[in-house]
């Protein structure tokens, strides 16, 4: 009986070891997925999305690789402890992640620093990462930001959730032009930025390619109310129409965003004086025109209350 029991234990031991090794491997893979630099996950709180592992460096110093642990870099000469990232910068990053249609970079000043964001846009799974690997002047009046893009390999285990990978760095204020230098076999060929809107304001509504700063849906508006936002549409043309409570058009026209390729700022004032009744619910529609077939695309509508004063 003892011999038979020993024999059975010998046979089962390799199987048990295999199960334990597989469990350890899956646990490590899961942890690695969570530690990808700046990988925000769809559905999380915007202001707290993604691990806080962004890193920073002075203008003339190399930027260390993000650890993915949330610790940031240790403070030192020319460096900023990213654990102390201001709430204003957290909100700014949250806004930028709403512009997930394509890869994006943007920079803004805050305090004594300039923060530089590089994002890859929306990705179907985890495993994608962006890492700012260097920040340096090139002698031609440019501040070159090197960003490494990495996509998961076909056989890599990744989380099955939409993510928004990005990285963030902070440098001393500079008047130099910023140029992003994408690196890696997976790097995108085009990285958009935002022109004419500094700082970027909170987005109150919008579509994939048109984002609205003001007015907020449901707000009371008076004659000459302002509409502003950013758009990345064909030739920068943003079309609009205002409709009364009977869904009749009382004003329509178009405006041009500041840039036809990047995200560009737009602002206009609809002409609806004496065209709506005080207290009436009106609607504002924004959209663009498809260059191929003339179809209205990127359309959205918000309700407003007209105040004739």
Secondary structure, DSSP 4 states (H G I P E B T S, - for coil): -HHHHHHHHHHHHHHHHHHHHHHHHHHHHHHHHHTSTTEEETTS-GGG-S--------TTSPPPPP-SSS--PPP-TT---GGG--HHHHHHHHHHTT-TTS-EEEEEEETTEEEEEEE---BSSS--EEEEEEEEE-SSSEEEEEEEEE---TT----SS-EEEEEEEEEE---SEEEEEEESTT--S--B-EES-SSPPPP-EE-SSEEEEESPTT-EE-TT-EEEEEE--GGGEEEEEEE-TTS-EEEEEEEE-S-SSSEEEEEEE---TTTS-TT-EEEEEEEEE-TTT--EEEEEEEEEEE---
